[in-house]
Amino acid sequence: MAIRQAVPGIQSLLWIGGRVDEIEKRFGSACDNRFYGFEQIQLHLENRPDTQPGEWPMPGRVATLDCLVDAAAL
């Protein structure tokens, strides 16, 4: 990674947004690569349109987060 050579100590962020299926695809790809090159991951989900006060506003489970635990253990 040329940027890491040019700027020692730089950190990078993977921003993942969009529809649930798009997020799952990008998150899955990053997970398969053990989040190589990223120090921070952000998932940006749209709230469900039918959310009632006090309910979880996100559209169910987005991908499995187990790989984050595995990657964090490195």
C-alpha distances in whole Angstrom, upper triangle without the diagonal:
4,6,6,7,9,10,11,12,11,12,11,14,15,18,21,24,27,29,29,29,26,24,25,23,20,21,22,19,16,19,19,15,16,14,11,8,12,14,17,18,21,24,26,29,32,35,38,41,43,42,45,46,44,43,39,38,35,35,35,33,29,28,28,26,27,23,22,24,23,19,21,23,20
4,5,5,6,9,10,12,11,13,13,16,17,20,23,26,29,32,32,31,28,27,28,26,23,24,25,22,20,22,22,19,20,18,15,12,14,16,19,21,23,26,28,31,34,37,40,43,46,44,47,47,46,45,41,40,37,38,38,36,32,31,31,29,30,27,25,28,27,23,24,26,23
4,5,5,6,8,10,8,10,10,13,15,18,21,24,27,30,31,30,27,26,27,26,22,23,24,22,19,22,23,19,20,17,14,11,13,14,17,19,21,24,25,29,32,35,38,40,43,42,45,45,44,42,39,37,35,36,36,34,31,30,30,28,29,26,24,27,26,22,23,25,22
4,5,5,5,7,6,8,10,13,15,19,22,25,28,31,31,31,28,26,27,26,23,23,24,22,19,21,22,18,18,16,13,9,11,13,15,18,21,24,26,29,33,36,39,41,44,42,45,45,44,42,39,37,35,36,36,34,30,29,29,27,28,24,23,25,24,20,20,22,20
4,6,6,9,9,12,13,17,19,22,25,28,32,35,35,35,31,30,31,29,26,26,27,25,22,24,25,21,21,19,16,13,15,16,19,22,24,27,30,33,36,39,42,45,48,46,49,49,47,46,42,41,39,40,40,37,34,33,33,30,31,28,26,28,27,23,23,25,22
4,6,10,9,12,14,17,20,22,26,28,32,35,35,35,32,30,32,31,27,27,29,26,24,26,27,23,23,21,18,15,17,17,20,22,25,28,30,33,36,39,42,45,48,46,49,48,47,46,43,41,39,40,41,38,35,34,34,32,33,30,28,30,29,25,26,28,25
4,6,6,9,11,15,18,21,24,27,30,34,34,34,31,29,31,30,26,26,28,26,23,25,26,23,23,20,17,14,15,15,17,20,22,26,28,31,34,37,40,43,46,44,46,46,45,44,40,39,37,38,39,37,33,33,33,30,31,28,26,28,28,24,23,26,23
4,6,9,12,16,19,22,25,28,31,35,35,35,32,30,31,30,27,26,28,26,23,25,26,22,21,19,16,13,14,14,17,20,23,26,28,32,35,38,41,44,46,44,47,46,45,44,40,39,37,39,39,36,33,32,32,29,30,27,25,26,26,22,21,23,21
4,6,10,13,17,20,23,26,30,33,32,33,30,28,29,29,25,24,26,25,21,23,24,21,20,17,15,12,12,11,14,17,20,24,26,30,33,35,38,41,44,42,44,43,41,40,37,36,34,36,36,34,31,30,29,27,27,24,22,23,23,20,18,20,18
4,7,10,14,16,20,23,26,30,30,30,27,25,27,26,23,22,24,23,19,21,23,20,19,16,14,10,10,10,12,15,17,21,23,27,30,32,36,38,41,39,41,40,39,38,35,34,32,33,34,31,29,28,28,25,26,24,21,23,23,19,18,21,19
4,7,10,13,17,20,23,26,26,27,24,22,23,23,19,19,21,20,16,18,20,17,16,13,12,8,7,6,8,11,14,17,20,23,26,29,32,35,37,35,38,37,36,35,31,30,28,30,30,28,25,24,24,21,23,20,17,19,20,16,15,18,17
4,7,10,13,16,20,23,23,24,21,18,20,20,16,15,18,17,13,16,18,15,14,11,10,7,5,6,7,9,11,14,17,20,23,26,29,32,35,33,36,35,34,33,29,28,25,27,27,25,22,22,22,19,21,18,16,19,19,15,15,19,17
4,6,10,13,16,19,19,20,18,15,17,17,13,13,16,15,12,14,17,15,14,10,11,9,6,6,5,6,7,11,13,16,20,22,25,28,31,29,32,32,31,29,26,24,22,23,24,22,19,19,19,17,19,17,14,17,18,15,15,19,18
4,6,10,13,16,16,17,14,11,13,13,10,9,13,12,9,11,14,13,12,9,10,9,6,8,6,5,6,9,11,14,17,20,23,26,29,27,30,30,29,28,24,23,20,21,21,19,16,15,17,15,17,15,13,17,17,14,15,19,18
4,7,10,13,14,15,12,10,13,13,10,10,13,13,11,14,16,16,15,12,14,13,10,11,8,6,5,6,8,11,14,17,20,23,25,24,27,27,27,25,22,20,17,18,19,18,14,15,17,15,18,17,15,18,20,17,18,21,21
4,7,10,10,11,9,6,9,10,7,7,11,11,10,12,15,15,15,12,15,15,12,14,11,8,6,5,6,9,12,15,17,20,23,22,25,26,25,23,20,18,15,15,16,15,11,12,14,14,17,16,14,18,19,17,18,22,22
4,7,8,10,8,6,10,11,9,10,13,14,13,15,18,19,19,16,19,19,16,17,14,11,8,6,5,6,8,12,14,17,20,19,23,24,24,21,18,15,13,13,15,14,11,13,16,16,19,18,17,21,22,21,22,25,26
4,6,8,6,6,10,11,10,11,14,15,15,17,20,21,21,19,22,22,19,21,18,14,12,9,7,7,8,11,13,15,18,18,22,23,24,21,18,15,12,12,14,14,11,13,17,17,21,20,20,23,25,23,25,28,29
4,5,5,6,9,10,11,12,14,16,17,18,20,21,22,20,23,24,22,23,20,17,14,11,9,7,8,10,11,13,16,17,20,22,23,20,17,14,11,10,12,12,10,12,16,17,21,20,20,24,25,24,26,29,30
4,5,5,6,9,10,10,12,14,15,16,18,20,20,19,22,23,21,22,19,16,14,10,10,7,8,11,11,14,16,16,20,22,22,18,15,13,10,8,9,9,6,9,12,14,17,18,18,21,22,22,23,26,27
4,5,5,6,9,10,10,12,14,15,16,19,20,19,22,23,21,23,21,17,16,12,13,11,12,14,14,17,19,20,23,25,25,22,19,17,13,11,12,11,8,9,13,15,18,18,18,22,22,22,24,27,28
4,5,5,6,8,10,11,12,14,15,17,18,17,20,21,19,21,19,15,14,11,11,11,12,15,16,18,21,21,25,27,27,24,20,18,15,13,14,13,10,10,14,16,18,18,18,22,22,21,23,26,27
4,5,5,6,8,10,11,12,14,15,16,14,17,18,16,18,15,12,10,8,8,8,11,14,15,18,20,20,24,25,25,22,18,16,13,12,13,11,7,8,11,12,16,15,15,18,19,18,20,23,24
4,6,5,6,8,10,10,12,14,15,14,17,19,17,19,17,13,13,10,11,11,13,16,16,20,21,21,25,26,25,22,19,18,14,12,12,10,6,5,8,10,13,13,13,17,17,17,19,22,22
4,6,5,6,9,10,11,13,14,14,16,18,17,19,18,14,14,12,14,14,16,19,19,22,24,25,28,30,29,26,22,21,17,15,16,13,10,8,11,13,15,14,15,18,18,18,20,23,23
4,5,5,6,9,10,11,12,11,13,15,13,16,14,11,12,10,12,13,16,19,20,23,26,25,29,30,29,27,23,21,18,17,17,15,11,10,12,13,15,13,14,17,18,16,18,21,21
4,5,5,6,9,10,10,9,12,14,12,14,12,9,10,9,11,12,16,18,20,23,25,24,28,29,27,25,21,20,16,16,15,13,9,7,9,9,12,10,10,14,14,13,15,18,18
4,5,5,6,9,10,10,13,15,14,16,15,12,13,12,15,15,19,21,22,25,27,26,30,31,30,27,23,22,18,17,16,13,10,7,8,10,11,9,11,14,14,13,16,18,18
4,5,5,7,9,9,11,13,13,16,15,13,14,14,16,18,21,23,25,28,30,29,33,34,33,30,26,25,21,20,20,17,14,11,12,13,14,11,12,16,15,13,16,19,18
4,5,5,6,5,8,10,9,12,12,10,12,12,15,17,20,23,25,28,30,29,33,33,32,29,26,25,21,21,20,17,14,12,12,12,13,10,10,13,13,11,13,16,15
4,5,5,6,9,12,11,13,13,11,13,13,16,18,21,24,25,28,30,29,32,33,31,29,25,24,21,20,19,16,13,10,9,9,9,6,7,10,10,8,11,13,13
4,5,8,9,13,13,16,16,14,17,16,20,21,24,27,28,31,33,32,35,36,35,32,28,28,24,23,22,18,16,12,12,12,12,8,11,13,11,10,14,15,14
4,5,6,9,10,13,14,13,16,17,20,22,25,28,30,33,35,34,37,38,36,34,30,29,26,25,24,21,18,15,15,14,14,10,11,14,12,10,13,15,13
4,5,9,9,11,12,12,15,16,20,22,25,27,29,33,34,33,36,36,34,32,28,28,25,25,23,20,17,14,13,12,11,7,8,10,8,6,9,11,9
4,6,6,8,9,8,12,13,17,19,23,25,28,31,33,32,34,35,33,31,27,26,23,23,23,20,17,14,14,12,13,9,8,11,10,7,9,12,11
4,6,9,11,11,15,17,20,23,26,29,31,34,36,35,38,38,37,34,31,30,27,27,27,23,20,18,17,16,16,12,12,14,13,9,11,13,11
4,7,9,11,14,17,20,23,26,29,32,35,37,36,38,38,37,35,31,31,28,28,28,25,22,20,20,18,19,15,14,16,15,12,13,15,13
4,6,7,11,13,16,20,23,26,28,32,34,32,35,35,33,32,28,27,24,25,25,22,19,18,18,16,17,14,12,14,14,11,11,14,13
4,7,10,14,17,20,23,26,29,32,34,32,34,34,32,31,27,27,24,26,25,23,20,19,19,16,17,14,11,13,14,11,10,13,12
4,7,10,13,16,20,22,25,28,30,28,31,30,29,27,24,23,21,22,22,20,17,17,17,14,16,14,11,13,15,12,11,14,14
4,7,10,13,17,19,22,25,27,25,28,28,26,25,21,20,17,19,19,16,14,13,14,11,14,12,9,13,14,12,12,15,16
4,6,10,13,15,18,21,24,22,25,25,23,22,18,17,14,16,17,15,12,13,14,12,16,15,12,15,17,15,15,19,19
4,6,10,12,15,18,20,19,22,22,21,19,16,14,11,12,13,12,9,11,12,11,15,14,12,16,18,16,17,20,21
4,7,10,13,15,18,17,20,20,20,18,15,12,10,11,13,13,10,13,15,14,18,18,16,19,22,20,20,24,25
4,6,9,12,14,13,17,18,17,15,12,9,7,8,10,11,9,12,15,15,19,19,18,20,23,22,22,26,27
4,6,9,12,11,15,16,16,14,12,8,7,8,11,13,11,15,18,18,22,22,21,24,26,26,26,29,31
4,6,9,7,11,12,13,11,9,5,5,7,10,12,12,16,19,19,23,24,23,25,28,27,27,31,32
4,5,6,9,12,13,10,9,6,6,6,9,12,13,17,19,20,24,25,24,27,29,29,30,33,34
4,6,9,12,14,12,11,8,9,9,13,16,16,20,23,24,27,29,28,30,33,33,33,36,38
4,6,10,12,10,11,8,10,10,12,16,18,21,24,25,28,30,29,31,34,34,34,37,39
4,7,8,6,7,5,8,9,12,15,17,20,22,23,26,28,27,29,32,32,32,35,37
4,6,6,8,8,11,13,14,18,20,23,25,26,29,31,30,31,34,35,34,37,40
4,6,9,9,13,15,16,19,21,25,26,26,29,31,30,31,34,35,34,37,39
4,7,9,12,15,15,18,20,23,24,24,27,29,28,28,32,32,31,34,37
4,6,9,11,11,14,17,20,21,21,24,27,25,26,30,30,30,32,35
4,6,8,9,11,13,17,18,18,21,23,22,23,26,27,26,29,31
4,7,9,11,13,16,18,18,22,24,22,24,27,27,27,30,32
4,6,8,9,13,15,15,19,20,19,21,24,24,24,27,29
4,7,8,11,14,15,19,20,20,22,24,25,25,28,30
4,6,10,11,13,16,18,18,20,22,23,24,26,28
4,6,8,9,12,14,15,16,18,19,20,23,25
4,7,8,12,13,13,15,17,18,19,21,23
4,6,9,10,11,13,15,15,17,19,21
4,6,7,9,10,12,13,14,16,18
4,5,5,7,9,10,11,13,15
4,5,5,7,9,10,11,14
4,5,5,6,8,10,11
4,5,5,6,9,10
4,5,5,6,9
4,5,5,7
4,5,6
4,5
4
